[in-house]
Amino acid sequence: MTVTVQPLDGQPLDVHRVSRESLRAIAAGRADEADLMMLRSGQRSQLLLVLRALLDHVDDAARGVWRPGGVPSGQEAWHLLCAAQRQSPEAVETVLTDPAVMAWALRLLRRLGGSAATADSSAPLWADLGQFQAVAAAAALRAGVRAVLRVPAHRGMVWVPGAGVAGPVARRRWSAAEVRVERDGAIVLGELARVRLPRPPPAAAPGWRPLRTLSGCAPRAHGAAGPWLDTVTPYRDFTRYPKSPGRSGERRLRLWEDRLAGAYALLDRESPADAAALRGLVRVLVPRPFRTARGGLVASASSVDAFGSITLSLPYDVTQTAAVLVHETRHQQLNALLGLVPLVQADEDRRGGPEGWRRLYYAPWRSDPRPALGLLHGVFAFAGVARFWRRHRAQVTGVEAQRADFEFAVLREQVREAVAALAADGDLTEAGRLFIDEIAAAVREWQEDDVLAVPGQLARDYCALRRAVWRARHLEVARSAAERCAAAWSAGRQAPALPSATLRPRPDLIRLDTFGPLARYRLSAPDLFARGRRQAEASGDPARLAEYAAIARDAEQAALGYAEWTTRDPQDAEAWIGAALALPREARGAGFAVLLNRPEAVAGVRRAVAAARGGFPDPMRLAAWLADADASGAEDSPVHAWPVPDAPA
C-alpha cells in the first residue's frame, strides 16, 4: 500500500509493505514488535488520510449548517493540530491513538458522503463537525499550545480525546462550550459552569471524568498511552453515538480493573505472544452490560472503525477474560492487516454462479451463514483462542483442566472444519491462501493432542449438534424431490437417492445456544449444573430436561425429554438431532449418519410426508430408510459453501 498524504509534520509518510514472512508470522500468532509496529503504522496512516479527507469537506458542510455564531473552521483545527505536533509529537500521538478519534472521523466522513453504512447518530451535524475542534483542543492541552476554541457539549459534557470528558457545563441536550488552553492547563466554559483542567489532565476531580488507566497493563515495547477503561467518551459505542458517560460505581470499576489485570498477567505467563499483541495493539477497553458471563456467555466486539478498542461484558473469571482478550486482539490484528493487504477476493472476482451471487459458509461458531471475510475473521480469532486453551490446559488440573480440554477440543474441530471450507473454495487471494495455510499447519498439529474423555465426548457432541442444526435450519431440498421421497416412503418402496441441498438462510429459526453453556457448567461448576438440572426437571420443559440429561450422559432421561420435545414441536430439528446424539453408541442405527450429515433432507421429506398424510414420521426410522438407498449419507458432505443471491456481508 502506498500513501501519498502528508502527515502533521509535513514529512512524507512511509510506504507500507507486508512481507511474506510477516504475513506468515501474524497468521501463526508469532508476530514480533516489528510486525505489530507495521499494523499500528498502517492504521495511523489511515487515520491521517481520513482526517485529511475530512479537511476537504468539513468547512463546505459547515457553510450549509445554520448555527448561531457559525460552525468553527476545520482548517483552524488542523493548523492547531500541526502546531501541537511541532511542539510535542508525543502529545498529539496520545490524542490520535484514542480509538474514538478514528470512530468519530470515519463516521463523519461517511455521513458527509451520504453513506448508509455509518452508525446511527443522534448528533446534529454541527456537533459532529465541531468535534474537529475537540481533537485539536485535546492536542493543544497536552502540548501546552495556547488556543481558544468552540466545541460541542452533549448533555453538558465536553469530549477531550485521549483524556476523558469535562462537565457538565450546561443542561441542554446540545450546546456550545469554549475551551481556553494556556501553557499550564485549560478552562472549559459552558452556559452554566466552568471546569479547570491542569496539564496534564488529572485523575478524577469535580467536573472531570477521565479515562481510567489500567495499572499493570501498559505496553512494554513502545511508549503509547493506555490502556484505558472507557466508560465516558461519546464515541465509545460501535453502533450508536453519542453516548452519555456510564454510571458504574467505583466498586464495579475496580472489579473490572482487577479482572483485566489478572488476565494480562495470565497471558504474560502462559502466552507471551498473545500478551505482546494485546499490549501492543489495544488502547481502550469499553465495559458493556450483559446479563451473565457464566457458561461462556460473554458479549464482546471489535470494529474496523475503532482500531485499538474492544467492547466486552464482564467475564466471570480471569481465565475467561484472557480468552476473550485473545479473541478480540486477533480481530484487531486482522482488521489492521486487511488495511494493508487483501486476503479475500473482491466481489467482482469471487462471485460463483449467476451474476449477483456470492458464496456463504457454515461458520461453526455462528448460527447464521457467513461470507468468506466473516469466516476468515472467525478462523483467525478462534485459532488464537484454541491455542490459548491448549497452553492453559497444561498449567491446570481438576475442574479447570476439564474446562480447558473442552474449550480446546471444540475449537480444534471447529477451526479445522472452517479452514477446510476456505481452502476448498476460491474466495481467497494468493496472500489469503498463504495466511490460511499457516493456520492449517497448526491445526493439523493439534489433532495429535489427547483430551480427557468426558470433555472430549461433550465437545464432539456439541460440534456435531451445531453442524447438523445449522444445516437443518439453513439448507433445504427441492420440494419436488422431497415429495418423490415422501411418495416412495408412503408406498413402501425403496428410497430414491438423497436430493441435493441449496442454501436458504432462515434467521427466524435461530434460537439461543444452550447446549454449549450447559456443557461448560457441568465441567466448571458441577454443583450449579446439578442444581440447574433439578430445576429443569421441576419445570416440565422437555427441551431443558433433555439437554441436561444428555450432557449428564443419562441416556434414558434424555430419550424421554427429546421424545416429548419432538412431540410438542415436530418441526424443530434440534430435538431429534439431539435425541440421536444422546443414544448410546451401540444403539445408533443405520440412519444415524444421514440424520446428522443430511438433516435438511430428513426434515424436507418429513414435511412432505406430513403434508400428504397428515402426520410426521419418526425421524430416525425415516433416516434409516433414506440411508438404505444412499450410502453416501454416512459420510460428511464435502460441500462447505453455497451460492446465494443478494447475500448481505
Order of alpha helices (4+ residues) and beta strands (2+ residues): alpha-alpha-alpha-alpha-alpha-alpha-beta-alpha-beta-beta-beta-beta-beta-beta-beta-beta-beta-beta-alpha-alpha-beta-beta-beta-alpha-alpha-beta-alpha-alpha-alpha-alpha-beta-alpha-beta-alpha-alpha-alpha-alpha-alpha-alpha-alpha-alpha-beta
